[in-house]
Amino acid sequence: MEKEENQNTAAQNHQEPEKETAKPEENLNIENKQETAQEAKEEIKEPTPEEKIIELEDKIVRTFAEMENQRRRFEKEKEEAFEYGGYSFAKEALNLIDNLERSKQILETDEKLKDTEALKKSLEHLDIIQKDTISIFEKNNIKPIESLNKKLDPNFHQAMMEIEDDAKEPGTIIQEIQKGFTIKDRLLRPSLVGVSKKILKKEEKTEENKENKEDK
């Protein structure tokens, strides 16, 4: 009998422990989470067919607007490439006119050629070449900038010096050092010019010299 009782006691000791039951607080949290998830699902509503149509129409309108903007940009770039494509070439070609002008000046200051028939004919030929070159430029919308006796315009002229002259209003261009040109409505290169300024009186010059000495 004692053996049977001991066996029964051992069997009871080897039985698996009972699972712990969930606490009431944990059950409440789980239920709250489930309710929150359910409410979130209910809040996310499927758009109606009318709403989907409006959204698609808006996307189509935006797409067409972007395509139109790209088309306009392309057209503008194409026009600029056509109109100003020769800008760099034209700027380099201006050296031809500069060299012709320098050649004339060298010949005119050559004492050996002074007052000779050879000088006269050479200058005439250079004038013809220069005029023809400018004419070709003008046919391609490359035009010289008018400078002499004009008011200095920073958009087209670059002042290199001031020249005393009471006969002209201050800031008037009275000397053209290098001719400027435009291509269409764009500046190709500015004219290098000398502008007039008032002639200083002797007293003013003396005072100016004194001030300069004092500053030194």
Sequence and secondary structure as in RCSB ss.txt:
>XXXX:A:sequence
MEKEENQNTAAQNHQEPEKETAKPEENLNIENKQETAQEAKEEIKEPTPEEKIIELEDKIVRTFAEMENQRRRFE
KEKEEAFEYGGYSFAKEALNLIDNLERSKQILETDEKLKDTEALKKSLEHLDIIQKDTISIFEKNNIKPIESLNK
KLDPNFHQAMMEIEDDAKEPGTIIQEIQKGFTIKDRLLRPSLVGVSKKILKKEEKTEENKENKEDK
>XXXX:A:secstr
 HHHHHHHHHHHHHS        HHHHHHHHHHHHHHHHHHHHS    HHHHHHHHHHHHHHHHHHHHHHHHHHH
HHHHHHHHHTTHHHHHHHHHHHHHHHHHHHHHHT TTTTT HHHHHHHHHHHHHHHHHHHHHHHTTEEE   TTS
B  TTTEEEEEEEE TTS TTBEEEEEE  EEETTEEEE EEEEEEE    HHHHHHHHHHHHHH 
